[in-house]
């Protein structure tokens, strides 16, 4: 009997889910070490070799997934970011976005309510995106001429200000890559703020509905007591 492509891809995706997240975590540690230590222009070669190896692993994972998936056209257009990482090595920091998927993996074993899951997901995603954007913009800016984001503290402050759409303007990227990271973080910030607003709105609506139900129950109980008292005793 011929193997179902959907089942085959599902098995592959489950088998590689945790290993790919662990690789992304290791990549985060090495990438942070390189960026914060400003080792791009130094003679240290092993971090570059490690990150190149990670890029190869993610590229192979993309190719194998594309071969196994049933609807290749749809999967191709919904995974364009992975294609970009496979074709353009300088976008390797985007591999850290797989850590966002790690939150979804953790939710599969969590017993929290839906709103709790949304809250955890939004908070975790925000923290990961801030860290990734800070590292990425610092990597792009710290050795550029005329740059004003030259330390990890400056990069973190810039990322917080940008993702919250506050935009003080005290720190800003001057390189093309830094501006691309800024655009992505702005879009992510708008989406996350929308998620937070929707979650708060649903909480308020639920509280109002719960209060109305309790008030109605008390009113029904109050009407029932006089009716019971008016009934004649029997026996």
Residue pairs with C-beta under 8 A, 6 or more apart in sequence:
5 68
5 69
5 70
6 70
8 68
9 65
9 68
9 69
9 70
12 64
12 65
12 68
13 65
16 61
17 101
17 105
18 105
20 58
20 61
20 98
21 98
21 99
21 101
21 102
21 105
23 54
23 57
23 58
24 95
24 96
24 98
24 99
24 102
25 99
25 102
26 54
27 50
27 51
27 54
27 92
27 95
27 96
28 96
28 99
28 131
30 47
30 50
30 51
31 47
31 51
31 92
31 93
31 96
31 135
31 139
32 135
33 39
33 47
34 40
34 44
34 47
34 48
34 51
34 139
35 135
35 138
35 139
35 142
35 152
36 135
36 138
36 152
38 142
38 143
39 47
40 139
40 143
41 143
51 92
52 89
54 92
54 95
55 85
55 86
55 89
55 92
55 95
58 82
58 85
58 86
58 95
59 85
59 86
62 79
62 82
62 83
62 85
62 86
63 86
65 75
65 79
66 72
66 75
66 76
69 75
76 83
81 94
81 97
84 91
84 94
85 91
85 92
85 94
85 95
90 177
93 132
93 135
93 136
93 139
96 128
96 131
96 132
96 135
97 128
97 132
99 128
99 132
100 124
100 125
100 128
100 129
103 120
103 121
103 124
103 125
103 128
104 121
107 117
107 120
107 121
110 116
110 117
110 120
112 120
115 199
115 202
115 203
118 195
118 199
119 199
122 192
122 195
122 196
122 199
125 188
125 192
126 163
126 192
129 159
129 163
129 185
129 188
129 192
130 156
130 159
130 160
130 163
131 156
131 159
133 155
133 159
133 162
133 163
133 181
133 182
133 184
133 185
134 152
134 155
134 156
134 158
134 159
135 155
136 177
136 178
136 181
137 149
137 155
137 158
137 159
137 173
137 178
137 181
137 182
138 149
138 150
138 151
138 152
138 154
138 155
140 173
140 175
140 177
140 178
140 181
141 147
141 148
141 149
141 150
141 155
141 173
141 174
141 175
141 178
142 149
142 150
142 151
144 174
144 175
144 178
146 174
147 173
147 174
147 175
148 154
148 171
148 172
148 174
149 155
149 158
149 171
149 172
149 173
149 178
154 171
155 171
157 171
158 171
158 172
158 173
159 185
161 167
161 168
161 170
161 171
162 182
162 185
162 186
162 189
163 185
163 186
163 188
163 189
163 192
164 189
164 193
165 186
165 189
165 190
165 193
172 182
173 179
173 181
173 182
